[in-house]
Amino acid sequence: MAKGKILIVDDEKNIVEAVKYNLEKDGFRTAVALDGAKALEAAKREAPDLILLDWMLPGMDGLEVCRTLKQDPKMRHIPVLMLTVKSDVTDKVLGLEMGADDYLTKPFSPRELVARVKALIRRASPAPEADVFQLDDLKVDWGRYVVSLKGKPVELTSKEFELLRALVEAKGRVLSRDALLERVWGYERSGEIETRTVDLHVSQLRKKLKTMADRIVTVKNAGYRFAIDA
């Protein structure tokens, strides 16, 4: 049984074939685009469950493709896993700011690729329950992935949404960066880029929560917690 559809965006055909083979071997369906413009067309046409997006593409590069996807209300929910030869922290943070949900640096192992894909899809899948969390001006419908502030919609990326869920469900307990990495990103590794990934997403989430931003409290040398009681 197919596990979902993955859109592979890369102009290196040998990489495309290798990725395609390993994903299909694990039960995924695949679609392919060789440049940025075709990637956007394919994303609309194929409605993939996840997009594997190469940074260096002819014409429109991966960063621009990612930014465009995340600005489209019909496609912003699709997780984006960027594939890149760039290993510099600054480059990776830039990609995250454009909306990428995760990173994989070339060369990568097929096993890690499939694991990252599964983790992202699992966390992007809507929860079956329709629980609603409400606190002051903030209202979150976990089942429908709908967030509103003073009755107005708040657009969160899949990672920002899962980060908010993790913090709220902790019920005031402090969650370390490692705990958030495991819960939200789905893998147990720590390092400079992973730590900055968590901090960046917390920063972006605070900006979007506006009047509720202070509810996300930084606990020095420990992590973050969501203050239920002000």
C-alpha positions as CSV (number, residue, x, y, z in Angstrom):
1,M,0.0,0.0,0.0
2,A,1.4,3.4,-1.0
3,K,2.3,5.6,1.9
4,G,1.9,8.9,0.1
5,K,3.2,10.9,-2.8
6,I,6.5,12.7,-2.9
7,L,7.5,15.4,-5.4
8,I,11.2,15.2,-6.1
9,V,12.7,18.4,-7.4
10,D,16.3,18.2,-8.6
11,D,18.0,18.8,-11.9
12,E,20.6,16.0,-11.4
13,K,19.0,13.0,-13.0
14,N,21.2,10.4,-11.3
15,I,20.1,11.8,-7.9
16,V,16.5,11.9,-9.0
17,E,16.6,8.2,-10.0
18,A,18.3,7.1,-6.8
19,V,15.9,9.0,-4.6
20,K,12.9,7.8,-6.7
21,Y,14.1,4.2,-6.4
22,N,14.5,4.3,-2.6
23,L,11.2,6.0,-1.9
24,E,9.3,3.7,-4.2
25,K,11.0,0.7,-2.7
26,D,9.6,1.8,0.7
27,G,6.1,2.2,-0.7
28,F,5.9,5.8,-1.6
29,R,4.6,7.1,-5.0
30,T,6.7,9.8,-6.7
31,A,6.5,12.6,-9.1
32,V,9.5,14.5,-10.6
33,A,10.3,18.1,-11.6
34,L,13.7,19.2,-13.0
35,D,13.5,22.9,-12.4
36,G,11.7,25.5,-10.2
37,A,8.9,26.6,-12.5
38,K,8.0,23.0,-13.2
39,A,8.1,22.2,-9.5
40,L,5.4,24.8,-8.8
41,E,3.3,23.5,-11.6
42,A,3.7,19.9,-10.3
43,A,3.0,20.9,-6.7
44,K,-0.4,22.2,-7.8
45,R,-1.2,19.3,-10.2
46,E,0.1,16.4,-8.0
47,A,-0.9,17.6,-4.5
48,P,2.0,15.8,-3.0
49,D,2.3,14.8,0.7
50,L,5.9,16.2,0.8
51,I,8.3,18.0,-1.5
52,L,12.0,17.1,-1.7
53,L,13.5,20.3,-3.0
54,D,17.0,20.9,-4.2
55,W,18.5,24.3,-3.4
56,M,20.5,24.7,-6.6
57,L,18.0,24.7,-9.5
58,P,18.2,26.3,-13.0
59,G,16.1,29.4,-13.3
60,M,14.1,29.8,-10.1
61,D,16.2,28.3,-7.3
62,G,15.0,26.2,-4.4
63,L,14.7,29.1,-2.0
64,E,12.4,31.0,-4.3
65,V,10.3,27.9,-4.9
66,C,10.0,27.3,-1.2
67,R,9.1,30.9,-0.5
68,T,6.4,30.8,-3.2
69,L,5.0,27.5,-1.9
70,K,4.7,28.8,1.6
71,Q,2.9,32.0,0.5
72,D,0.2,30.0,-1.3
73,P,-2.7,29.1,1.0
74,K,-3.4,25.9,-0.9
75,M,0.2,24.6,-0.7
76,R,1.7,26.1,2.4
77,H,0.8,23.0,4.4
78,I,3.0,20.7,2.3
79,P,6.2,19.9,4.2
80,V,9.4,20.8,2.3
81,L,12.6,18.9,2.9
82,M,15.5,20.8,1.2
83,L,18.4,18.9,-0.3
84,T,21.6,20.9,-0.6
85,V,25.3,20.7,-0.8
86,K,25.5,23.8,1.4
87,S,26.5,22.9,4.9
88,D,27.1,26.4,6.3
89,V,24.8,27.2,9.2
90,T,23.9,30.6,7.8
91,D,22.7,29.1,4.5
92,K,20.5,26.6,6.4
93,V,19.0,29.2,8.6
94,L,18.2,31.2,5.4
95,G,16.3,28.2,4.0
96,L,14.4,27.8,7.2
97,E,13.4,31.5,7.1
98,M,12.0,30.8,3.6
99,G,9.7,28.1,5.1
100,A,11.7,24.9,4.7
101,D,10.6,22.3,7.3
102,D,13.9,20.3,7.4
103,Y,17.3,20.0,5.7
104,L,19.4,17.1,4.3
105,T,22.9,17.8,3.2
106,K,24.3,16.0,0.1
107,P,25.7,13.4,0.0
108,F,23.1,11.6,2.2
109,S,22.2,8.0,3.0
110,P,19.0,6.6,1.5
111,R,18.1,5.3,5.0
112,E,18.3,8.8,6.5
113,L,16.3,10.3,3.6
114,V,13.4,7.9,4.0
115,A,13.5,8.3,7.8
116,R,13.3,12.1,7.4
117,V,10.4,11.8,4.9
118,K,8.4,9.6,7.1
119,A,8.9,11.8,10.1
120,L,7.8,15.0,8.3
121,I,4.7,13.3,6.8
122,R,3.7,11.8,10.1
123,R,3.9,15.2,11.8
124,A,2.1,17.0,9.0
125,S,-0.9,14.6,9.0
126,P,-4.0,16.2,10.6
127,A,-4.8,14.7,14.0
128,P,-8.1,12.7,14.0
129,E,-9.4,14.4,17.1
130,A,-11.1,17.7,16.9
131,D,-9.9,19.1,20.3
132,V,-9.9,22.9,20.6
133,F,-7.5,24.8,22.8
134,Q,-8.5,28.3,23.8
135,L,-6.6,30.8,26.1
136,D,-7.4,34.5,26.1
137,D,-7.2,35.7,22.5
138,L,-5.7,32.4,21.2
139,K,-7.8,29.6,19.8
140,V,-6.4,26.4,18.2
141,D,-8.4,23.6,16.6
142,W,-5.9,20.8,16.6
143,G,-7.9,18.5,14.3
144,R,-8.5,21.1,11.6
145,Y,-5.1,22.8,11.9
146,V,-6.7,26.1,12.4
147,V,-5.2,28.9,14.6
148,S,-6.8,32.2,15.3
149,L,-6.0,35.3,17.3
150,K,-8.9,37.6,18.3
151,G,-11.0,35.8,15.8
152,K,-8.5,36.4,12.9
153,P,-6.7,33.5,11.3
154,V,-3.0,33.0,12.0
155,E,-1.0,31.2,9.3
156,L,1.5,28.8,10.7
157,T,3.8,26.5,8.9
158,S,3.5,22.8,9.8
159,K,6.6,23.0,12.0
160,E,5.3,26.1,13.8
161,F,2.0,24.4,14.4
162,E,3.6,21.2,15.8
163,L,5.9,23.4,18.0
164,L,2.9,25.2,19.4
165,R,1.2,21.9,20.0
166,A,4.2,20.4,21.8
167,L,4.5,23.4,24.1
168,V,0.8,23.6,24.9
169,E,0.5,19.9,25.6
170,A,3.4,20.1,28.0
171,K,1.0,22.0,30.3
172,G,3.6,24.5,31.6
173,R,6.5,22.0,31.8
174,V,9.8,23.1,30.4
175,L,10.8,21.3,27.1
176,S,14.4,21.2,26.2
177,R,15.6,21.8,22.7
178,D,16.5,18.2,22.3
179,A,12.9,17.2,23.4
180,L,11.4,19.6,20.9
181,L,13.7,18.3,18.1
182,E,12.5,14.7,18.8
183,R,8.8,15.7,19.1
184,V,8.6,18.2,16.2
185,W,11.4,17.2,13.8
186,G,11.4,13.5,14.5
187,Y,15.1,12.8,15.1
188,E,17.4,12.7,18.0
189,R,20.4,14.7,17.1
190,S,21.8,17.9,18.6
191,G,24.2,20.4,17.2
192,E,24.5,24.0,16.1
193,I,22.1,23.8,13.2
194,E,19.5,21.8,15.1
195,T,19.7,24.2,18.1
196,R,19.3,27.2,15.9
197,T,16.4,25.5,14.1
198,V,14.4,25.3,17.3
199,D,15.3,28.9,18.3
200,L,14.4,30.2,14.9
201,H,11.0,28.5,14.8
202,V,10.3,29.8,18.4
203,S,11.1,33.3,17.2
204,Q,8.9,33.0,14.2
205,L,6.0,31.6,16.2
206,R,6.3,34.4,18.7
207,K,6.0,37.0,16.0
208,K,2.9,35.4,14.6
209,L,1.2,35.0,18.1
210,K,1.7,38.7,18.7
211,T,-0.2,39.5,21.9
212,M,0.3,35.9,23.1
213,A,4.0,35.8,22.3
214,D,5.0,36.3,26.0
215,R,3.3,33.0,26.8
216,I,6.3,31.2,25.2
217,V,8.8,31.6,27.9
218,T,12.6,31.0,27.5
219,V,14.0,29.2,30.5
220,K,17.8,29.9,30.6
221,N,20.0,26.8,30.0
222,A,16.8,24.6,29.9
223,G,14.5,25.2,27.0
224,Y,11.0,26.6,26.5
225,R,7.6,26.4,28.2
226,F,4.2,27.7,27.4
227,A,2.8,29.7,30.3
228,I,-0.9,28.6,30.8
229,D,-1.2,30.9,33.8
230,A,0.1,34.4,33.2
